[in-house]
Amino acid sequence: MHSYASVDDCPTEPKHYTVAVHQTEDQNMSFRRLYIGVTTRRLSIQCFIASVFGSLIVLFLFNELSSDKLHHLQLRAWNFARNRLNVQDRGIKANMGPDENKAWNSRPQAAPSKHFAILAEMDVISKWSELEEMYRCFLDPSDNSTRPCNVFCPEHSTTIELIITKNVKDFSGTDAAIFGLSPFTLLKSVTKLMKYSIQIPPTQTAVLYSMESPLRVHKWIHRVGDLKYHVDLTYLPSADISVPYAYYQPGSFENTFERKANYAEGKTGLIAWMGSNCAKEVFWPRMEFIEELGRHLPLDTYGKCGKLTCLPRLSTKCVNLIGTYKFYLALENSECRDYITEKFWVSCLLNGVVPVVYGAPKEDFERLAPPNSYIHVSDFKSVEELATYILKVDQSDELYNKFFEWRNHGSVLVKYPKMQPSYFCRILPFLQGSRGMSGAKQIRNSKWFNSCRGNITRRFNISQVPTLKDWKPWKLGVNDYKDGF
């Protein structure tokens, strides 16, 4: 997928104001002052000893303050200061213009009554277009520092405060601890999170977040299955908190599509694919499949894995380029249930392109996607047969336009990307009652972790992926990998 979030295939790092501890200079200054005091004043022996011990104690305390501890203390002090400034903030808001007031919409007047900590880093999430709204909410534009993201939840008449931290210690005292938003931060913190997960406070809810497939996350973090959680927030419809990439809603007409008599008109290319995740994090023979398809029809490939270039990736320019083709390969990196990402919904359906899809089994597309809006790989006995069908549809405007009839009967509603801070309001109903360790579950037993073809049984190695000759498209209950991953 995309990015991180999710792309298969920014702003500069915010400034964090921390305490600078210059130990060598402090030591030299302490001893210089001590020497001057002894030589210029008549000190009693008791005062002299007290001065020596006082200096040693101060130096010892500074030595004990690691960067993590300093960050922890800084965050706590800063949060306290923010709460004290709420009244002043409201007074400032009254004097703001319309544009400035807009920036306060996510920072309501009511003081937060619930506090959620998210394990992530600003410099990491700034690189993911899917998390742009999250980044903006945490970024203080006045000085590019990091601030809490306050979100008003109207359905609960409650304001929640989200803080972002890379320190597991900052989970302490919060109502919810959320991990997985930044898998790379999770990788660096997994050892500390393992220790934390065996002593979760009874007043706290641990939340697993993932918009990536479990196969990909497990490849990054092979111990992720051992972590514990109470509530999961994923793309799965069966998740405690479900955030699908998008879904089709019959009878809704929120999409303002340009109605065309012929959707084939103006298309200059046949079929394209864009990708930069070539093989290392792909769990079926996707590249072999694409190369084989290219032997039977004219296929344009873009990105790190292709022969052509479109930059910047995920830009409007590249999405518009896809729109000049009749078909697009919306092939996911993983064969997992309900894992249907923006490459299907945004790059294709909302872009006037017919998607050739694979990843989730056809049953999931039939349940979530507009009817007759896609071509599923599993419907064909071979890559050659698929290519023959694509060429047949290309030659018939009547057949091609049938893939767009759904636009007259409903709309595609996109939920992700972009990830909205308001989605975390849905954690509030799960805060009721004590949780702690008694209600904690291992991730390896979750529906998300077990939603893919085969089983995740060991650390992924590229040699586990079958060759195209030995592979068959996934149909539920048929041709599953016997040995798993």
C-alpha positions as CSV (number, residue, x, y, z in Angstrom):
1,M,0.0,0.0,0.0
2,H,1.1,3.3,0.0
3,S,2.3,4.6,2.1
4,Y,2.4,4.7,5.3
5,A,0.3,4.1,5.2
6,S,0.0,3.2,3.0
7,V,1.7,3.6,-0.2
8,D,3.4,0.7,-1.9
9,D,4.7,2.1,-4.0
10,C,7.4,17.8,3.7
11,P,7.5,19.9,5.8
12,T,10.8,20.3,7.7
13,E,11.1,18.6,11.0
14,P,9.3,20.7,13.7
15,K,11.5,22.2,16.4
16,H,11.3,20.6,19.8
17,Y,12.5,22.9,22.6
18,T,14.4,20.8,25.1
19,V,16.7,21.5,28.1
20,A,20.3,21.7,27.0
21,V,22.6,20.2,29.6
22,H,26.2,21.2,29.2
23,Q,27.8,19.1,31.8
24,T,31.4,20.0,31.2
25,E,30.7,23.7,31.3
26,D,28.6,23.3,34.5
27,Q,31.3,21.2,36.2
28,N,34.0,23.8,35.4
29,M,31.8,26.7,36.5
30,S,30.9,24.9,39.8
31,F,34.5,24.3,40.7
32,R,35.6,27.8,39.7
33,R,32.9,29.3,42.0
34,L,33.9,26.9,44.7
35,Y,37.6,27.9,44.4
36,I,36.8,31.7,44.5
37,G,34.5,31.2,47.5
38,V,37.3,29.4,49.4
39,T,40.0,31.9,48.6
40,T,38.1,35.1,49.0
41,R,35.8,34.4,51.9
42,R,36.3,33.0,55.4
43,L,34.2,29.9,55.2
44,S,33.8,27.5,58.1
45,I,34.8,23.9,57.4
46,Q,31.1,23.0,57.6
47,C,30.1,25.4,54.8
48,F,33.0,24.2,52.7
49,I,31.9,20.5,53.0
50,A,28.3,21.5,52.4
51,S,29.3,23.3,49.2
52,V,31.3,20.3,47.9
53,F,28.5,17.9,48.6
54,G,25.9,20.2,47.1
55,S,27.9,20.5,43.9
56,L,28.3,16.8,43.6
57,I,24.6,16.2,44.2
58,V,23.7,18.7,41.4
59,L,26.1,17.1,39.0
60,F,24.8,13.6,39.9
61,L,21.2,14.6,39.2
62,F,22.1,16.1,35.8
63,N,24.0,13.0,34.8
64,E,21.0,10.9,35.7
65,L,18.7,12.8,33.4
66,S,18.8,11.0,30.1
67,S,17.4,12.6,27.0
68,D,14.2,10.4,27.4
69,K,13.7,11.6,31.0
70,L,14.2,15.2,30.0
71,H,11.7,14.8,27.1
72,H,9.2,13.2,29.5
73,L,9.6,16.0,32.1
74,Q,9.4,18.6,29.3
75,L,6.1,17.2,27.9
76,R,4.5,17.0,31.3
77,A,5.5,20.6,32.1
78,W,4.3,21.8,28.8
79,N,0.9,20.1,29.1
80,F,0.4,21.7,32.5
81,A,1.2,25.1,31.0
82,R,-1.3,24.5,28.1
83,N,-4.1,23.8,30.6
84,R,-3.3,27.0,32.5
85,L,-3.5,29.0,29.2
86,N,-7.0,27.8,28.2
87,V,-8.7,31.0,29.5
88,Q,-6.1,33.2,27.8
89,D,-6.6,31.3,24.6
90,R,-10.3,32.0,24.6
91,G,-9.7,35.7,25.0
92,I,-7.2,35.8,22.1
93,K,-9.7,33.9,19.9
94,A,-12.3,36.6,20.2
95,N,-9.9,39.1,18.6
96,M,-8.9,36.9,15.6
97,G,-10.0,37.3,12.0
98,P,-11.9,34.7,10.0
99,D,-8.8,32.9,8.7
100,E,-7.2,32.7,12.1
101,N,-10.4,31.5,13.7
102,K,-10.5,28.6,11.3
103,A,-7.2,27.3,12.8
104,W,-8.9,27.2,16.2
105,N,-11.8,25.0,15.0
106,S,-9.9,21.9,16.1
107,R,-9.0,23.6,19.4
108,P,-12.4,24.1,21.1
109,Q,-13.0,26.3,24.1
110,A,-13.9,23.5,26.5
111,A,-10.9,22.1,28.4
112,P,-10.2,18.5,27.4
113,S,-11.7,15.9,29.8
114,K,-10.0,12.9,28.2
115,H,-6.3,12.5,27.3
116,F,-5.0,10.1,24.6
117,A,-1.3,9.5,23.9
118,I,-0.2,8.4,20.4
119,L,3.1,6.7,19.9
120,A,4.6,8.5,16.9
121,E,7.1,11.1,15.8
122,M,6.4,14.4,14.0
123,D,9.3,14.0,11.6
124,V,8.0,10.5,10.6
125,I,4.3,11.3,10.1
126,S,5.2,14.5,8.2
127,K,6.4,12.2,5.4
128,W,3.1,10.4,4.9
129,S,0.4,12.2,2.9
130,E,-2.2,10.0,4.6
131,L,-1.3,11.7,7.9
132,E,-1.3,15.2,6.7
133,E,-4.3,16.3,8.8
134,M,-2.8,14.7,11.9
135,Y,0.5,16.5,11.4
136,R,-1.2,19.8,10.9
137,C,-3.2,19.4,14.1
138,F,0.0,18.7,16.1
139,L,2.0,21.4,14.5
140,D,2.1,24.9,16.1
141,P,2.6,27.2,13.0
142,S,3.7,30.1,15.1
143,D,7.1,28.5,15.8
144,N,6.9,25.0,14.2
145,S,6.9,23.3,17.6
146,T,4.7,20.4,18.6
147,R,1.5,21.0,20.5
148,P,-1.4,18.8,21.7
149,C,-4.2,18.3,19.2
150,N,-7.5,19.1,20.9
151,V,-10.6,17.7,19.2
152,F,-14.2,18.3,20.1
153,C,-16.4,15.2,19.8
154,P,-20.0,16.5,19.4
155,E,-21.7,13.1,19.6
156,H,-20.2,12.8,23.1
157,S,-20.1,16.5,24.1
158,T,-16.5,15.9,25.0
159,T,-13.2,17.4,24.1
160,I,-10.2,15.0,23.8
161,E,-6.6,16.0,23.9
162,L,-4.2,14.0,21.7
163,I,-0.5,14.1,22.4
164,I,2.1,12.7,20.2
165,T,5.2,11.1,21.8
166,K,8.0,8.6,21.0
167,N,8.4,7.8,24.7
168,V,6.3,4.9,26.0
169,K,6.6,6.4,29.5
170,D,4.3,9.2,28.4
171,F,1.4,6.7,28.2
172,S,1.3,7.0,32.0
173,G,-1.8,8.9,33.3
174,T,-3.6,9.0,30.0
175,D,-7.0,7.5,29.3
176,A,-6.0,5.8,26.1
177,A,-2.6,4.6,24.7
178,I,-2.5,4.3,20.9
179,F,0.3,2.6,19.0
180,G,0.7,1.7,15.3
181,L,0.1,5.1,13.7
182,S,3.8,5.2,12.9
183,P,5.1,1.6,12.4
184,F,8.7,2.8,12.4
185,T,8.3,4.4,15.8
186,L,6.7,1.2,17.0
187,L,9.7,-0.8,15.7
188,K,12.1,1.3,17.8
189,S,9.8,1.2,20.9
190,V,8.6,-2.5,20.7
191,T,10.8,-3.7,23.6
192,K,9.6,-1.0,25.9
193,L,6.0,-1.5,24.7
194,M,6.3,-5.2,25.4
195,K,7.2,-4.4,29.1
196,Y,4.4,-1.8,29.3
197,S,1.8,-4.2,27.9
198,I,2.2,-6.5,30.8
199,Q,1.3,-3.8,33.3
200,I,-1.4,-1.7,31.6
201,P,-3.2,0.4,34.3
202,P,-6.8,-0.6,34.9
203,T,-8.0,2.9,34.0
204,Q,-6.3,2.9,30.6
205,T,-7.4,1.5,27.2
206,A,-4.7,0.3,24.9
207,V,-5.6,0.8,21.2
208,L,-4.0,-1.0,18.2
209,Y,-4.0,1.2,15.1
210,S,-3.2,-0.1,11.6
211,M,-4.1,0.9,8.1
212,E,-1.5,-1.5,6.8
213,S,-1.9,-5.2,6.1
214,P,-0.7,-7.5,9.0
215,L,1.7,-9.2,6.6
216,R,3.5,-5.9,6.0
217,V,3.5,-4.8,9.7
218,H,4.8,-8.3,10.8
219,K,7.6,-8.0,8.3
220,W,8.6,-4.7,9.8
221,I,8.1,-5.8,13.4
222,H,8.2,-9.5,13.8
223,R,7.2,-9.3,17.5
224,V,4.1,-7.3,16.9
225,G,1.9,-10.3,17.5
226,D,3.1,-10.6,21.1
227,L,1.9,-7.1,22.0
228,K,-1.4,-6.6,23.9
229,Y,-4.3,-4.4,23.2
230,H,-8.0,-3.8,24.3
231,V,-9.4,-2.1,21.2
232,D,-8.4,-2.3,17.5
233,L,-8.8,0.6,15.0
234,T,-8.2,-0.8,11.5
235,Y,-9.7,-0.9,8.0
236,L,-11.5,-4.2,8.7
237,P,-15.4,-4.0,8.9
238,S,-15.2,-6.3,11.9
239,A,-12.7,-4.1,13.9
240,D,-13.9,-2.5,17.1
241,I,-13.4,0.8,15.4
242,S,-13.6,0.4,11.6
243,V,-12.1,3.0,9.3
244,P,-12.4,1.7,5.8
245,Y,-10.4,3.3,3.0
246,A,-13.8,4.0,1.3
247,Y,-17.1,2.3,0.6
248,Y,-19.9,2.5,-1.9
249,Q,-23.3,3.9,-0.8
250,P,-26.2,3.2,-3.1
251,G,-28.7,6.0,-3.4
252,S,-26.2,8.6,-2.3
253,F,-25.0,11.3,-4.8
254,E,-22.2,13.1,-2.9
255,N,-19.8,12.6,-5.8
256,T,-20.3,15.3,-8.5
257,F,-19.1,13.2,-11.4
258,E,-19.0,14.7,-14.9
259,R,-21.7,12.7,-16.7
260,K,-20.3,11.3,-20.0
261,A,-22.0,9.6,-22.8
262,N,-18.8,7.8,-23.6
263,Y,-16.2,7.3,-20.9
264,A,-13.7,5.9,-23.4
265,E,-13.5,9.2,-25.2
266,G,-10.3,11.1,-24.7
267,K,-8.4,8.2,-23.3
268,T,-4.9,8.0,-24.8
269,G,-3.5,5.0,-23.0
270,L,-4.6,1.4,-22.5
271,I,-3.4,0.3,-19.1
272,A,-0.9,1.5,-16.5
273,W,0.7,0.6,-13.2
274,M,2.6,2.8,-10.7
275,G,4.7,1.4,-7.9
276,S,7.9,1.6,-5.8
277,N,7.4,-1.4,-3.6
278,C,8.8,-4.0,-6.1
279,A,9.4,-7.2,-4.1
280,K,10.7,-6.9,-0.6
281,E,7.3,-6.1,0.9
282,V,5.1,-7.9,-1.5
283,F,3.6,-11.2,-0.5
284,W,2.5,-12.7,-3.8
285,P,4.3,-12.7,-7.2
286,R,3.0,-9.3,-8.3
287,M,6.0,-8.2,-10.3
288,E,6.0,-11.5,-12.3
289,F,2.3,-11.1,-12.8
290,I,2.8,-7.5,-14.2
291,E,5.7,-8.6,-16.4
292,E,3.7,-11.5,-17.8
293,L,0.7,-9.2,-18.5
294,G,3.0,-6.8,-20.4
295,R,3.9,-9.6,-22.8
296,H,0.3,-9.8,-24.0
297,L,-0.8,-6.1,-24.2
298,P,0.8,-2.6,-24.2
299,L,1.3,-1.9,-20.4
300,D,2.9,1.4,-19.1
301,T,4.7,1.0,-15.8
302,Y,5.7,4.0,-13.7
303,G,7.8,4.5,-10.6
304,K,10.8,2.8,-9.0
305,C,9.5,-0.6,-10.3
306,G,8.6,0.6,-13.8
307,K,10.2,2.1,-16.9
308,L,8.5,5.5,-16.8
309,T,8.5,8.3,-14.3
310,C,5.9,10.5,-12.7
311,L,6.9,12.8,-9.8
312,P,6.0,13.6,-7.1
313,R,4.4,10.4,-6.3
314,L,0.7,10.6,-5.1
315,S,0.5,14.1,-6.6
316,T,-2.5,15.5,-8.5
317,K,-0.3,15.4,-11.6
318,C,0.2,11.6,-11.3
319,V,-3.5,10.9,-10.4
320,N,-4.5,12.9,-13.5
321,L,-2.0,10.9,-15.6
322,I,-3.7,7.7,-14.5
323,G,-6.9,9.2,-15.7
324,T,-5.7,9.3,-19.3
325,Y,-5.7,5.4,-19.3
326,K,-8.7,3.1,-19.8
327,F,-7.5,0.6,-17.2
328,Y,-5.2,0.6,-14.1
329,L,-3.7,-2.2,-12.2
330,A,-4.9,-1.7,-8.6
331,L,-2.9,-4.6,-7.2
332,E,-2.3,-4.7,-3.4
333,N,0.9,-5.9,-1.8
334,S,-0.9,-8.4,0.3
335,E,-3.6,-11.0,-0.1
336,C,-5.7,-10.0,2.9
337,R,-9.4,-9.7,3.6
338,D,-11.0,-6.3,3.0
339,Y,-7.6,-4.7,2.2
340,I,-8.8,-2.5,-0.6
341,T,-6.8,0.7,-0.6
342,E,-6.9,4.2,-2.2
343,K,-5.4,2.9,-5.4
344,F,-8.8,1.3,-6.1
345,W,-11.1,3.9,-4.7
346,V,-9.3,7.2,-5.5
347,S,-6.9,6.4,-8.4
348,C,-9.5,4.5,-10.3
349,L,-13.2,4.8,-9.3
350,L,-13.1,8.5,-8.6
351,N,-10.8,9.1,-11.5
352,G,-12.9,7.6,-14.3
353,V,-10.6,4.5,-14.8
354,V,-11.6,0.8,-14.8
355,P,-9.5,-1.0,-12.1
356,V,-8.0,-4.4,-12.6
357,V,-7.9,-5.6,-9.0
358,Y,-6.3,-8.1,-6.8
359,G,-5.4,-8.5,-3.1
360,A,-8.6,-9.0,-1.2
361,P,-10.8,-11.9,-2.5
362,K,-13.6,-11.1,-4.9
363,E,-16.2,-11.7,-2.2
364,D,-14.9,-8.6,-0.4
365,F,-15.2,-6.5,-3.5
366,E,-18.7,-7.7,-4.1
367,R,-19.6,-6.6,-0.6
368,L,-17.8,-3.2,-0.5
369,A,-17.4,-1.9,-4.1
370,P,-19.9,-0.6,-6.6
371,P,-21.3,-3.5,-8.7
372,N,-19.7,-4.2,-12.0
373,S,-17.0,-1.5,-11.5
374,Y,-13.9,-3.6,-11.7
375,I,-12.2,-6.6,-13.2
376,H,-11.0,-9.1,-10.7
377,V,-7.9,-11.2,-11.5
378,S,-9.4,-14.4,-9.9
379,D,-12.1,-14.5,-12.7
380,F,-9.5,-15.7,-15.2
381,K,-7.6,-19.0,-15.6
382,S,-4.5,-17.3,-16.8
383,V,-2.8,-13.9,-17.3
384,E,-3.2,-14.4,-21.0
385,E,-6.9,-14.9,-20.7
386,L,-7.1,-11.7,-18.6
387,A,-5.2,-9.8,-21.2
388,T,-7.5,-11.0,-24.0
389,Y,-10.6,-9.8,-22.0
390,I,-9.0,-6.3,-21.4
391,L,-8.3,-6.0,-25.1
392,K,-11.9,-7.1,-25.9
393,V,-13.3,-4.4,-23.7
394,D,-10.9,-1.8,-25.2
395,Q,-12.4,-2.5,-28.6
396,S,-16.0,-2.0,-27.5
397,D,-17.1,1.4,-26.1
398,E,-20.4,-0.3,-25.1
399,L,-18.6,-2.9,-22.9
400,Y,-16.3,-0.2,-21.4
401,N,-19.1,2.1,-20.4
402,K,-20.9,-0.6,-18.5
403,F,-18.2,-0.3,-15.9
404,F,-19.4,3.2,-15.1
405,E,-23.2,2.6,-14.8
406,W,-22.8,2.5,-11.0
407,R,-22.2,6.3,-11.0
408,N,-25.9,6.7,-11.8
409,H,-27.0,4.8,-8.7
410,G,-24.6,5.8,-5.8
411,S,-21.5,7.4,-4.5
412,V,-18.0,6.4,-3.3
413,L,-17.4,7.8,0.2
414,V,-13.7,8.1,1.0
415,K,-12.6,7.8,4.7
416,Y,-8.9,7.2,4.4
417,P,-6.7,8.9,3.4
418,K,-6.8,11.5,4.9
419,M,-6.7,10.3,8.5
420,Q,-8.8,12.7,10.6
421,P,-8.1,13.5,14.3
422,S,-11.8,13.3,14.8
423,Y,-11.7,9.5,14.2
424,F,-10.2,9.1,17.6
425,C,-13.4,10.3,19.2
426,R,-14.7,6.8,18.5
427,I,-12.4,5.5,21.2
428,L,-14.5,7.3,23.9
429,P,-17.3,4.5,24.3
430,F,-14.5,2.0,24.9
431,L,-13.2,3.8,28.0
432,Q,-16.0,2.7,30.2
433,G,-15.0,0.4,33.1
434,S,-11.7,-1.0,34.2
435,R,-9.6,-2.7,31.6
436,G,-6.0,-3.3,32.6
437,M,-4.5,-6.7,32.0
438,S,-7.8,-8.6,32.6
439,G,-9.2,-7.4,29.3
440,A,-6.0,-7.3,27.2
441,K,-5.6,-9.5,24.2
442,Q,-2.6,-10.5,22.2
443,I,-2.5,-9.1,18.7
444,R,-1.7,-12.5,17.2
445,N,-5.2,-13.6,18.2
446,S,-6.9,-10.6,16.6
447,K,-9.1,-10.8,13.4
448,W,-6.7,-8.3,11.8
449,F,-3.6,-10.4,12.4
450,N,-5.4,-13.5,11.0
451,S,-7.1,-11.9,8.0
452,C,-4.6,-12.9,5.3
453,R,-4.1,-15.8,3.0
454,G,-2.3,-18.5,5.0
455,N,-1.1,-17.9,8.5
456,I,1.6,-15.7,9.9
457,T,3.8,-18.3,11.5
458,R,7.3,-16.9,11.2
459,R,9.4,-14.0,10.1
460,F,8.8,-13.2,6.4
461,N,11.5,-14.1,3.9
462,I,11.1,-13.3,0.2
463,S,11.8,-16.9,-0.6
464,Q,8.4,-17.8,0.9
465,V,6.6,-16.1,-2.0
466,P,5.7,-18.6,-4.7
467,T,6.6,-18.1,-8.3
468,L,3.9,-17.1,-10.8
469,K,4.0,-20.7,-12.2
470,D,3.2,-22.1,-8.8
471,W,0.7,-19.4,-7.8
472,K,-3.1,-19.2,-8.3
473,P,-5.4,-16.3,-7.4
474,W,-6.9,-16.4,-4.0
475,K,-10.4,-17.7,-3.7
476,L,-11.8,-18.1,-0.2
477,G,-11.2,-21.6,1.1
478,V,-9.3,-22.6,-2.0
479,N,-5.6,-22.7,-2.9
480,D,-4.5,-21.3,0.5
481,Y,-0.8,-21.4,1.3
482,K,-0.4,-24.5,3.5
483,D,2.8,-23.4,5.2
484,G,1.8,-19.8,5.8
485,F,4.3,-16.9,6.3
